[in-house]
Amino acid sequence: MDILIWSGAAVSFAGLCGLVYCILRVNKARKAGLSDEELREQVKAVMPINLGSLFVSVLGLMLVILGIFLG
């Protein structure tokens, strides 16, 4: 079950990297001094990546818990 735990940790880490990417991208857009409407468009563009990364992270954590439970 160690392989399940470590693969889940890797998947969760990949999701975390995606979340950090989203944070950095929105922060860069905020500092660019965009208008309110342009900033909203930037956030709308990042939202699917953000939700996908969160989903991948949750799947990784579920794999870790499953590996601990079965191990």
SEFIZA-3560 file (N, C-alpha, C; in Angstrom, 3 decimals):
REM SEFIZA-3560
<numar><xx>0.809</xx><yy>-1.204</yy><zz>0.000</zz><atom>N</atom></numar>
<numar><xx>0.000</xx><yy>0.000</yy><zz>0.000</zz><atom>CA</atom></numar>
<numar><xx>0.851</xx><yy>1.267</yy><zz>0.000</zz><atom>C</atom></numar>
<numar><xx>2.156</xx><yy>1.088</yy><zz>0.178</zz><atom>N</atom></numar>
<numar><xx>3.035</xx><yy>2.258</yy><zz>0.145</zz><atom>CA</atom></numar>
<numar><xx>2.968</xx><yy>2.963</yy><zz>-1.202</zz><atom>C</atom></numar>
<numar><xx>2.841</xx><yy>2.173</yy><zz>-2.260</zz><atom>N</atom></numar>
<numar><xx>2.778</xx><yy>2.792</yy><zz>-3.597</zz><atom>CA</atom></numar>
<numar><xx>1.522</xx><yy>3.644</yy><zz>-3.741</zz><atom>C</atom></numar>
<numar><xx>0.441</xx><yy>3.220</yy><zz>-3.130</zz><atom>N</atom></numar>
<numar><xx>-0.803</xx><yy>3.993</yy><zz>-3.180</zz><atom>CA</atom></numar>
<numar><xx>-0.658</xx><yy>5.297</yy><zz>-2.405</zz><atom>C</atom></numar>
<numar><xx>0.000</xx><yy>5.239</yy><zz>-1.283</zz><atom>N</atom></numar>
<numar><xx>0.201</xx><yy>6.441</yy><zz>-0.472</zz><atom>CA</atom></numar>
<numar><xx>1.105</xx><yy>7.432</yy><zz>-1.198</zz><atom>C</atom></numar>
<numar><xx>2.230</xx><yy>6.942</yy><zz>-1.741</zz><atom>N</atom></numar>
<numar><xx>3.177</xx><yy>7.850</yy><zz>-2.396</zz><atom>CA</atom></numar>
<numar><xx>2.631</xx><yy>8.382</yy><zz>-3.714</zz><atom>C</atom></numar>
<numar><xx>1.889</xx><yy>7.561</yy><zz>-4.445</zz><atom>N</atom></numar>
<numar><xx>1.291</xx><yy>8.077</yy><zz>-5.685</zz><atom>CA</atom></numar>
<numar><xx>0.211</xx><yy>9.098</yy><zz>-5.362</zz><atom>C</atom></numar>
<numar><xx>-0.536</xx><yy>8.874</yy><zz>-4.304</zz><atom>N</atom></numar>
<numar><xx>-1.534</xx><yy>9.859</yy><zz>-3.877</zz><atom>CA</atom></numar>
<numar><xx>-0.894</xx><yy>11.163</yy><zz>-3.438</zz><atom>C</atom></numar>
<numar><xx>0.246</xx><yy>11.057</yy><zz>-2.768</zz><atom>N</atom></numar>
<numar><xx>0.965</xx><yy>12.269</yy><zz>-2.357</zz><atom>CA</atom></numar>
<numar><xx>1.473</xx><yy>13.029</yy><zz>-3.573</zz><atom>C</atom></numar>
<numar><xx>1.941</xx><yy>12.308</yy><zz>-4.593</zz><atom>N</atom></numar>
<numar><xx>2.417</xx><yy>12.964</yy><zz>-5.814</zz><atom>CA</atom></numar>
<numar><xx>1.270</xx><yy>13.645</yy><zz>-6.554</zz><atom>C</atom></numar>
<numar><xx>0.123</xx><yy>12.989</yy><zz>-6.628</zz><atom>N</atom></numar>
<numar><xx>-1.040</xx><yy>13.579</yy><zz>-7.289</zz><atom>CA</atom></numar>
<numar><xx>-1.509</xx><yy>14.810</yy><zz>-6.517</zz><atom>C</atom></numar>
<numar><xx>-1.521</xx><yy>14.705</yy><zz>-5.217</zz><atom>N</atom></numar>
<numar><xx>-1.916</xx><yy>15.837</yy><zz>-4.394</zz><atom>CA</atom></numar>
<numar><xx>-0.944</xx><yy>17.000</yy><zz>-4.547</zz><atom>C</atom></numar>
<numar><xx>0.339</xx><yy>16.705</yy><zz>-4.642</zz><atom>N</atom></numar>
<numar><xx>1.343</xx><yy>17.748</yy><zz>-4.845</zz><atom>CA</atom></numar>
<numar><xx>1.159</xx><yy>18.422</yy><zz>-6.202</zz><atom>C</atom></numar>
<numar><xx>0.806</xx><yy>17.656</yy><zz>-7.223</zz><atom>N</atom></numar>
<numar><xx>0.552</xx><yy>18.236</yy><zz>-8.543</zz><atom>CA</atom></numar>
<numar><xx>-0.634</xx><yy>19.202</yy><zz>-8.482</zz><atom>C</atom></numar>
<numar><xx>-1.675</xx><yy>18.825</yy><zz>-7.754</zz><atom>N</atom></numar>
<numar><xx>-2.811</xx><yy>19.720</yy><zz>-7.569</zz><atom>CA</atom></numar>
<numar><xx>-2.431</xx><yy>20.969</yy><zz>-6.804</zz><atom>C</atom></numar>
<numar><xx>-1.574</xx><yy>20.822</yy><zz>-5.820</zz><atom>N</atom></numar>
<numar><xx>-1.107</xx><yy>21.974</yy><zz>-5.055</zz><atom>CA</atom></numar>
<numar><xx>-0.286</xx><yy>22.919</yy><zz>-5.938</zz><atom>C</atom></numar>
<numar><xx>0.522</xx><yy>22.370</yy><zz>-6.814</zz><atom>N</atom></numar>
<numar><xx>1.281</xx><yy>23.207</yy><zz>-7.750</zz><atom>CA</atom></numar>
<numar><xx>0.348</xx><yy>23.988</yy><zz>-8.662</zz><atom>C</atom></numar>
<numar><xx>-0.736</xx><yy>23.366</yy><zz>-9.094</zz><atom>N</atom></numar>
<numar><xx>-1.724</xx><yy>24.069</yy><zz>-9.909</zz><atom>CA</atom></numar>
<numar><xx>-2.389</xx><yy>25.200</yy><zz>-9.151</zz><atom>C</atom></numar>
<numar><xx>-2.671</xx><yy>24.979</yy><zz>-7.883</zz><atom>N</atom></numar>
<numar><xx>-3.266</xx><yy>26.042</yy><zz>-7.063</zz><atom>CA</atom></numar>
<numar><xx>-2.313</xx><yy>27.208</yy><zz>-6.870</zz><atom>C</atom></numar>
<numar><xx>-1.039</xx><yy>26.906</yy><zz>-6.665</zz><atom>N</atom></numar>
<numar><xx>-0.044</xx><yy>27.972</yy><zz>-6.523</zz><atom>CA</atom></numar>
<numar><xx>0.076</xx><yy>28.755</yy><zz>-7.831</zz><atom>C</atom></numar>
<numar><xx>0.024</xx><yy>28.053</yy><zz>-8.961</zz><atom>N</atom></numar>
<numar><xx>0.051</xx><yy>28.724</yy><zz>-10.261</zz><atom>CA</atom></numar>
<numar><xx>-1.115</xx><yy>29.699</yy><zz>-10.395</zz><atom>C</atom></numar>
<numar><xx>-2.297</xx><yy>29.275</yy><zz>-9.991</zz><atom>N</atom></numar>
<numar><xx>-3.473</xx><yy>30.150</yy><zz>-10.066</zz><atom>CA</atom></numar>
<numar><xx>-3.311</xx><yy>31.378</yy><zz>-9.184</zz><atom>C</atom></numar>
<numar><xx>-2.785</xx><yy>31.187</yy><zz>-7.996</zz><atom>N</atom></numar>
<numar><xx>-2.571</xx><yy>32.307</yy><zz>-7.076</zz><atom>CA</atom></numar>
<numar><xx>-1.595</xx><yy>33.305</yy><zz>-7.685</zz><atom>C</atom></numar>
<numar><xx>-0.501</xx><yy>32.794</yy><zz>-8.232</zz><atom>N</atom></numar>
<numar><xx>0.503</xx><yy>33.686</yy><zz>-8.820</zz><atom>CA</atom></numar>
<numar><xx>-0.042</xx><yy>34.421</yy><zz>-10.043</zz><atom>C</atom></numar>
<numar><xx>-0.826</xx><yy>33.736</yy><zz>-10.841</zz><atom>N</atom></numar>
<numar><xx>-1.373</xx><yy>34.369</yy><zz>-12.055</zz><atom>CA</atom></numar>
<numar><xx>-2.356</xx><yy>35.484</yy><zz>-11.709</zz><atom>C</atom></numar>
<numar><xx>-3.222</xx><yy>35.258</yy><zz>-10.735</zz><atom>N</atom></numar>
<numar><xx>-4.182</xx><yy>36.287</yy><zz>-10.342</zz><atom>CA</atom></numar>
<numar><xx>-3.464</xx><yy>37.432</yy><zz>-9.643</zz><atom>C</atom></numar>
<numar><xx>-2.458</xx><yy>37.122</yy><zz>-8.837</zz><atom>N</atom></numar>
<numar><xx>-1.700</xx><yy>38.169</yy><zz>-8.169</zz><atom>CA</atom></numar>
<numar><xx>-0.977</xx><yy>39.053</yy><zz>-9.187</zz><atom>C</atom></numar>
<numar><xx>-0.444</xx><yy>38.439</yy><zz>-10.235</zz><atom>N</atom></numar>
<numar><xx>0.211</xx><yy>39.198</yy><zz>-11.299</zz><atom>CA</atom></numar>
<numar><xx>-0.787</xx><yy>40.107</yy><zz>-12.010</zz><atom>C</atom></numar>
<numar><xx>-2.002</xx><yy>39.607</yy><zz>-12.236</zz><atom>N</atom></numar>
<numar><xx>-3.037</xx><yy>40.417</yy><zz>-12.881</zz><atom>CA</atom></numar>
<numar><xx>-3.463</xx><yy>41.576</yy><zz>-11.977</zz><atom>C</atom></numar>
<numar><xx>-3.513</xx><yy>41.344</yy><zz>-10.680</zz><atom>N</atom></numar>
<numar><xx>-3.874</xx><yy>42.422</yy><zz>-9.749</zz><atom>CA</atom></numar>
<numar><xx>-2.831</xx><yy>43.525</yy><zz>-9.740</zz><atom>C</atom></numar>
<numar><xx>-1.556</xx><yy>43.123</yy><zz>-9.766</zz><atom>N</atom></numar>
<numar><xx>-0.484</xx><yy>44.106</yy><zz>-9.724</zz><atom>CA</atom></numar>
<numar><xx>-0.303</xx><yy>44.839</yy><zz>-11.047</zz><atom>C</atom></numar>
<numar><xx>-0.887</xx><yy>44.325</yy><zz>-12.125</zz><atom>N</atom></numar>
<numar><xx>-0.743</xx><yy>44.950</yy><zz>-13.441</zz><atom>CA</atom></numar>
<numar><xx>-1.577</xx><yy>46.220</yy><zz>-13.556</zz><atom>C</atom></numar>
<numar><xx>-2.449</xx><yy>46.464</yy><zz>-12.598</zz><atom>N</atom></numar>
<numar><xx>-3.259</xx><yy>47.678</yy><zz>-12.620</zz><atom>CA</atom></numar>
<numar><xx>-4.360</xx><yy>47.642</yy><zz>-13.669</zz><atom>C</atom></numar>
<numar><xx>-4.917</xx><yy>46.482</yy><zz>-13.881</zz><atom>N</atom></numar>
<numar><xx>-5.992</xx><yy>46.334</yy><zz>-14.861</zz><atom>CA</atom></numar>
<numar><xx>-7.276</xx><yy>46.964</yy><zz>-14.333</zz><atom>C</atom></numar>
<numar><xx>-8.157</xx><yy>47.280</yy><zz>-15.257</zz><atom>N</atom></numar>
<numar><xx>-9.461</xx><yy>47.789</yy><zz>-14.833</zz><atom>CA</atom></numar>
<numar><xx>-10.258</xx><yy>46.641</yy><zz>-14.206</zz><atom>C</atom></numar>
<numar><xx>-11.350</xx><yy>47.001</yy><zz>-13.580</zz><atom>N</atom></numar>
<numar><xx>-12.169</xx><yy>46.008</yy><zz>-12.883</zz><atom>CA</atom></numar>
<numar><xx>-12.667</xx><yy>44.928</yy><zz>-13.845</zz><atom>C</atom></numar>
<numar><xx>-13.105</xx><yy>45.344</yy><zz>-15.019</zz><atom>N</atom></numar>
<numar><xx>-13.647</xx><yy>44.374</yy><zz>-15.987</zz><atom>CA</atom></numar>
<numar><xx>-12.549</xx><yy>43.454</yy><zz>-16.526</zz><atom>C</atom></numar>
<numar><xx>-11.369</xx><yy>43.997</yy><zz>-16.782</zz><atom>N</atom></numar>
<numar><xx>-10.261</xx><yy>43.166</yy><zz>-17.269</zz><atom>CA</atom></numar>
<numar><xx>-9.801</xx><yy>42.184</yy><zz>-16.194</zz><atom>C</atom></numar>
<numar><xx>-9.787</xx><yy>42.647</yy><zz>-14.954</zz><atom>N</atom></numar>
<numar><xx>-9.410</xx><yy>41.762</yy><zz>-13.854</zz><atom>CA</atom></numar>
<numar><xx>-10.416</xx><yy>40.628</yy><zz>-13.697</zz><atom>C</atom></numar>
<numar><xx>-11.674</xx><yy>40.935</yy><zz>-13.855</zz><atom>N</atom></numar>
<numar><xx>-12.703</xx><yy>39.881</yy><zz>-13.791</zz><atom>CA</atom></numar>
<numar><xx>-12.501</xx><yy>38.848</yy><zz>-14.894</zz><atom>C</atom></numar>
<numar><xx>-12.125</xx><yy>39.296</yy><zz>-16.080</zz><atom>N</atom></numar>
<numar><xx>-11.875</xx><yy>38.374</yy><zz>-17.190</zz><atom>CA</atom></numar>
<numar><xx>-10.678</xx><yy>37.469</yy><zz>-16.891</zz><atom>C</atom></numar>
<numar><xx>-9.657</xx><yy>38.039</yy><zz>-16.289</zz><atom>N</atom></numar>
<numar><xx>-8.487</xx><yy>37.242</yy><zz>-15.918</zz><atom>CA</atom></numar>
<numar><xx>-8.857</xx><yy>36.182</yy><zz>-14.880</zz><atom>C</atom></numar>
<numar><xx>-9.650</xx><yy>36.571</yy><zz>-13.908</zz><atom>N</atom></numar>
<numar><xx>-10.068</xx><yy>35.620</yy><zz>-12.868</zz><atom>CA</atom></numar>
<numar><xx>-10.964</xx><yy>34.538</yy><zz>-13.467</zz><atom>C</atom></numar>
<numar><xx>-11.830</xx><yy>34.921</yy><zz>-14.391</zz><atom>N</atom></numar>
<numar><xx>-12.685</xx><yy>33.930</yy><zz>-15.057</zz><atom>CA</atom></numar>
<numar><xx>-11.858</xx><yy>32.927</yy><zz>-15.848</zz><atom>C</atom></numar>
<numar><xx>-10.755</xx><yy>33.397</yy><zz>-16.432</zz><atom>N</atom></numar>
<numar><xx>-9.905</xx><yy>32.494</yy><zz>-17.207</zz><atom>CA</atom></numar>
<numar><xx>-9.156</xx><yy>31.514</yy><zz>-16.304</zz><atom>C</atom></numar>
<numar><xx>-8.850</xx><yy>31.916</yy><zz>-15.083</zz><atom>N</atom></numar>
<numar><xx>-8.094</xx><yy>31.071</yy><zz>-14.160</zz><atom>CA</atom></numar>
<numar><xx>-9.005</xx><yy>30.100</yy><zz>-13.400</zz><atom>C</atom></numar>
<numar><xx>-10.277</xx><yy>30.417</yy><zz>-13.308</zz><atom>N</atom></numar>
<numar><xx>-11.201</xx><yy>29.628</yy><zz>-12.491</zz><atom>CA</atom></numar>
<numar><xx>-11.245</xx><yy>28.140</yy><zz>-12.860</zz><atom>C</atom></numar>
<numar><xx>-11.328</xx><yy>27.745</yy><zz>-14.140</zz><atom>N</atom></numar>
<numar><xx>-11.344</xx><yy>26.295</yy><zz>-14.438</zz><atom>CA</atom></numar>
<numar><xx>-10.056</xx><yy>25.587</yy><zz>-14.020</zz><atom>C</atom></numar>
<numar><xx>-8.923</xx><yy>26.259</yy><zz>-14.172</zz><atom>N</atom></numar>
<numar><xx>-7.657</xx><yy>25.671</yy><zz>-13.738</zz><atom>CA</atom></numar>
<numar><xx>-7.658</xx><yy>25.504</yy><zz>-12.226</zz><atom>C</atom></numar>
<numar><xx>-8.173</xx><yy>26.499</yy><zz>-11.538</zz><atom>N</atom></numar>
<numar><xx>-8.241</xx><yy>26.457</yy><zz>-10.084</zz><atom>CA</atom></numar>
<numar><xx>-9.112</xx><yy>25.289</yy><zz>-9.612</zz><atom>C</atom></numar>
<numar><xx>-10.282</xx><yy>25.157</yy><zz>-10.187</zz><atom>N</atom></numar>
<numar><xx>-11.189</xx><yy>24.077</yy><zz>-9.776</zz><atom>CA</atom></numar>
<numar><xx>-10.618</xx><yy>22.703</yy><zz>-10.136</zz><atom>C</atom></numar>
<numar><xx>-9.986</xx><yy>22.605</yy><zz>-11.308</zz><atom>N</atom></numar>
<numar><xx>-9.366</xx><yy>21.340</yy><zz>-11.698</zz><atom>CA</atom></numar>
<numar><xx>-8.230</xx><yy>20.961</yy><zz>-10.767</zz><atom>C</atom></numar>
<numar><xx>-7.424</xx><yy>21.934</yy><zz>-10.378</zz><atom>N</atom></numar>
<numar><xx>-6.325</xx><yy>21.668</yy><zz>-9.459</zz><atom>CA</atom></numar>
<numar><xx>-6.830</xx><yy>21.243</yy><zz>-8.090</zz><atom>C</atom></numar>
<numar><xx>-7.887</xx><yy>21.884</yy><zz>-7.648</zz><atom>N</atom></numar>
<numar><xx>-8.479</xx><yy>21.506</yy><zz>-6.372</zz><atom>CA</atom></numar>
<numar><xx>-9.015</xx><yy>20.080</yy><zz>-6.422</zz><atom>C</atom></numar>
<numar><xx>-9.643</xx><yy>19.703</yy><zz>-7.531</zz><atom>N</atom></numar>
<numar><xx>-10.169</xx><yy>18.355</yy><zz>-7.706</zz><atom>CA</atom></numar>
<numar><xx>-9.038</xx><yy>17.320</yy><zz>-7.700</zz><atom>C</atom></numar>
<numar><xx>-7.949</xx><yy>17.622</yy><zz>-8.419</zz><atom>N</atom></numar>
<numar><xx>-6.807</xx><yy>16.702</yy><zz>-8.462</zz><atom>CA</atom></numar>
<numar><xx>-6.190</xx><yy>16.548</yy><zz>-7.078</zz><atom>C</atom></numar>
<numar><xx>-6.099</xx><yy>17.641</yy><zz>-6.346</zz><atom>N</atom></numar>
<numar><xx>-5.549</xx><yy>17.584</yy><zz>-4.998</zz><atom>CA</atom></numar>
<numar><xx>-6.416</xx><yy>16.727</yy><zz>-4.080</zz><atom>C</atom></numar>
<numar><xx>-7.710</xx><yy>16.873</yy><zz>-4.188</zz><atom>N</atom></numar>
<numar><xx>-8.622</xx><yy>16.070</yy><zz>-3.369</zz><atom>CA</atom></numar>
<numar><xx>-8.511</xx><yy>14.586</yy><zz>-3.734</zz><atom>C</atom></numar>
<numar><xx>-8.398</xx><yy>14.285</yy><zz>-5.023</zz><atom>N</atom></numar>
<numar><xx>-8.233</xx><yy>12.883</yy><zz>-5.423</zz><atom>CA</atom></numar>
<numar><xx>-6.945</xx><yy>12.294</yy><zz>-4.844</zz><atom>C</atom></numar>
<numar><xx>-5.881</xx><yy>13.084</yy><zz>-4.854</zz><atom>N</atom></numar>
<numar><xx>-4.628</xx><yy>12.617</yy><zz>-4.272</zz><atom>CA</atom></numar>
<numar><xx>-4.751</xx><yy>12.347</yy><zz>-2.786</zz><atom>C</atom></numar>
<numar><xx>-5.421</xx><yy>13.241</yy><zz>-2.081</zz><atom>N</atom></numar>
<numar><xx>-5.615</xx><yy>13.019</yy><zz>-0.648</zz><atom>CA</atom></numar>
<numar><xx>-6.498</xx><yy>11.804</yy><zz>-0.379</zz><atom>C</atom></numar>
<numar><xx>-7.461</xx><yy>11.570</yy><zz>-1.253</zz><atom>N</atom></numar>
<numar><xx>-8.294</xx><yy>10.373</yy><zz>-1.100</zz><atom>CA</atom></numar>
<numar><xx>-7.464</xx><yy>9.110</yy><zz>-1.304</zz><atom>C</atom></numar>
<numar><xx>-6.534</xx><yy>9.144</yy><zz>-2.254</zz><atom>N</atom></numar>
<numar><xx>-5.657</xx><yy>7.990</yy><zz>-2.454</zz><atom>CA</atom></numar>
<numar><xx>-4.769</xx><yy>7.750</yy><zz>-1.234</zz><atom>C</atom></numar>
<numar><xx>-4.271</xx><yy>8.822</yy><zz>-0.646</zz><atom>N</atom></numar>
<numar><xx>-3.445</xx><yy>8.681</yy><zz>0.558</zz><atom>CA</atom></numar>
<numar><xx>-4.264</xx><yy>8.052</yy><zz>1.683</zz><atom>C</atom></numar>
<numar><xx>-5.456</xx><yy>8.541</yy><zz>1.898</zz><atom>N</atom></numar>
<numar><xx>-6.305</xx><yy>7.994</yy><zz>2.973</zz><atom>CA</atom></numar>
<numar><xx>-6.665</xx><yy>6.536</yy><zz>2.690</zz><atom>C</atom></numar>
<numar><xx>-6.938</xx><yy>6.225</yy><zz>1.427</zz><atom>N</atom></numar>
<numar><xx>-7.245</xx><yy>4.847</yy><zz>1.072</zz><atom>CA</atom></numar>
<numar><xx>-6.052</xx><yy>3.950</yy><zz>1.313</zz><atom>C</atom></numar>
<numar><xx>-4.856</xx><yy>4.422</yy><zz>0.964</zz><atom>N</atom></numar>
<numar><xx>-3.652</xx><yy>3.623</yy><zz>1.210</zz><atom>CA</atom></numar>
<numar><xx>-3.397</xx><yy>3.410</yy><zz>2.684</zz><atom>C</atom></numar>
<numar><xx>-3.641</xx><yy>4.426</yy><zz>3.493</zz><atom>N</atom></numar>
<numar><xx>-3.463</xx><yy>4.262</yy><zz>4.944</zz><atom>CA</atom></numar>
<numar><xx>-4.507</xx><yy>3.292</yy><zz>5.498</zz><atom>C</atom></numar>
<numar><xx>-5.741</xx><yy>3.425</yy><zz>5.013</zz><atom>N</atom></numar>
<numar><xx>-6.824</xx><yy>2.566</yy><zz>5.503</zz><atom>CA</atom></numar>
<numar><xx>-6.583</xx><yy>1.092</yy><zz>5.140</zz><atom>C</atom></numar>
<numar><xx>-6.097</xx><yy>0.844</yy><zz>3.925</zz><atom>N</atom></numar>
<numar><xx>-5.881</xx><yy>-0.536</yy><zz>3.495</zz><atom>CA</atom></numar>
<numar><xx>-4.560</xx><yy>-1.107</yy><zz>4.009</zz><atom>C</atom></numar>
<numar><xx>-3.643</xx><yy>-0.226</yy><zz>4.385</zz><atom>N</atom></numar>
<numar><xx>-2.317</xx><yy>-0.681</yy><zz>4.841</zz><atom>CA</atom></numar>
<numar><xx>-2.360</xx><yy>-1.043</yy><zz>6.246</zz><atom>C</atom></numar>
//
